[in-house]
């Protein structure tokens, strides 16, 4: 995930799909209190590295701080910390 910290709310995630058979990944953004701010689905290509571009600046009232990004596909879930300045 880069850039991290993000200064404008634009973030690129590189998702390695390995041997997943699903063709979509769900990306959710949470604040530190656990409140879900947004959730979107993105197409992925199984067995590759897929780049997903997030434009978080379109979320109303997203302030500088620490957020959690959850990436899920099938039964796989990955959590990453994102800093927005």
Residue pairs with C-beta under 8 A, 6 or more apart in sequence:
1 11
1 12
1 13
1 14
1 69
1 80
1 82
2 11
2 12
3 11
4 11
4 81
4 82
4 83
5 82
5 83
5 84
5 85
6 56
6 82
6 83
6 84
6 85
7 84
7 85
8 57
9 55
9 56
9 57
9 58
9 59
9 62
9 84
10 53
10 54
10 55
10 56
10 57
11 53
11 54
11 56
11 69
11 82
12 51
12 52
12 53
12 54
13 27
13 51
13 52
13 54
13 69
13 71
13 80
14 49
14 50
14 51
14 52
15 25
15 44
15 49
15 50
15 51
15 52
15 71
15 73
16 48
16 49
17 25
17 44
17 45
17 46
17 47
17 48
17 49
17 50
17 73
18 47
19 46
19 47
20 44
20 46
20 47
20 73
20 74
20 76
21 46
21 74
22 44
22 46
22 73
22 74
23 43
23 44
23 45
23 46
24 41
24 42
24 43
24 44
24 73
25 41
25 42
25 44
25 50
25 52
25 71
25 72
25 73
26 39
26 40
26 41
26 42
26 70
26 71
26 72
26 73
27 39
27 40
27 41
27 42
27 52
27 54
27 69
27 70
27 71
28 36
28 38
28 39
28 40
28 69
28 70
28 72
29 36
29 37
29 38
29 39
29 54
29 56
29 59
29 67
29 68
29 69
29 70
29 82
30 36
30 37
30 67
30 68
30 69
30 70
31 37
31 65
31 67
31 68
32 65
32 66
32 67
32 68
37 59
37 62
37 67
38 56
38 59
42 50
42 52
43 50
44 50
44 52
44 73
54 69
56 62
56 84
62 84
63 84
64 84
64 85
65 83
65 84
66 81
66 82
66 83
66 84
67 81
67 82
67 83
67 84
68 79
68 80
68 81
68 82
69 79
69 80
69 81
69 82
70 77
70 78
70 79
71 77
71 78
71 79
71 80
72 78
